Structures are given as structure tokens and as C-alpha cells.
Amino acid sequence: DSLLDMIAHALHKRNVKIRVPRSCALLVGLLNDVFMPGGKRLVTRDKIRELACQYWVCSSANIDRAIGFKPRYQFERGIAETIDWYHKQGLLG
């Protein structure tokens, strides 16, 4: 599962994926960079480039082997608790 799939599952929502051509997304980022004030930008060209990376892989396997690191939380539990906190703060409907 992807991060977005895990979040959607925890929210009991369906995850809808929409593919946007990179050139169109970069154009939107450019328009935001040029015409939107810094604090109002939802997406920038740099963010589009970052999101367009094909392989984002994160693993704690190396540190697990090197020093025996064991996380206190499973990732899914952390997502669930974070969403619960947002609900309690009134930040999610």
C-alpha cells in the first residue's frame, strides 16, 4: 500500500488517483510561482518535480540491522492516531 492508500483507509475514504501529464503540472506550478503570494501557493514547480519522482522508498532496515532499532509505533498506528488527533481538534469533518 502507498502512503495515500493507508491514509484513505484510516479515514474510511476511497482513494482516487488522477494522472496529470508532468508538463501540465509544471505549468500549474509555474503559474502559482509567478502569480500567487508565497503563503497562498498550494503547489510550486519544485513540489511538482519532487512529486514526479518515480521511486520514493523509505526503509528502516539498515538501522534495524546496524543498531537493532525498533520503532515504538507501526506506521499505520501512527496514521490512525494522527487522524484521531485532527478529528479531536476539529480540523477534519
N, C-alpha and C positions, 0 to 999 in steps of 0.2 A: 504494500500500500504506500501511496505517496503521502506527504505531509498534509496536503489538502484533502485527501481521502479520509485520513484519520480525523481531521478537524470536522469535516462534514458528518462523519459517523457520530462523533461525540455530540454534535449539535442536532442530530436526528434530521439532517437535511440531505438532499440529493446534491451531489457534486456535478455541476455541468461544466464541461470543458469546451472552450471555444478556441479554435485555432485562428490566429491572426497572422497574415504574412508579416515577416520581420520588417520589410520596407514600410508598410503601413504603420506598424507600431512605432518605428523610429521617427516617422513623420509626426505622429501624435506627440511623441516625446519632445521633438524639436519645437513644435508649436507651443507646448507647455513651457519649455525652457525660455522661449522668446517672449511669450505674451502673458504668462501667469506670474504673479508675485511669488517669491521663494516659498513662503509659508503655505501657499494655496496649491502648490503643484502636487497632483496625485501621482504622476509618473514623469520621469525625465529620460533623456536619451541614455544616460548612464544606467538607470534602472532597467531599461529595455535590454541593453547589452547584457546586463547581469542575468536577467530572467531568460534570455535566449540561450544561455549555456546549456548544452545538451546533457551533460553528466554532472549532476551535483550529488556527490556521495559523501556521507559522513559516517564514520565508524569509530567506535572507541576500542576496537580490537587491539590496536598496537599498545595503548596504555594499559589495557587489561593484562596483556602478556608481560609488559615491562615491569609494572609495579603492583599488579593484582587489583587494579582499580575496579570497584563495583559501584555503579550508581545507586543512590538511595531510591530512585523512582524509575519505573518503566516509563518510556516516553508517552504512551497512551494515558497513563495515570496523570502525568503532568499536564497533558492537554485537557483532560476532564476536569481537573482541579482549577486550572486557569479559566476555563469556560464557566465553571460554577462561580468563581470569584467575580467575573464580569457580570454574570446574571445578578448576583447579590448587590453589586454596585449600581445596578440599573443601566448598565451600558449595553446590554443586549435585550432585544424584545422577547 
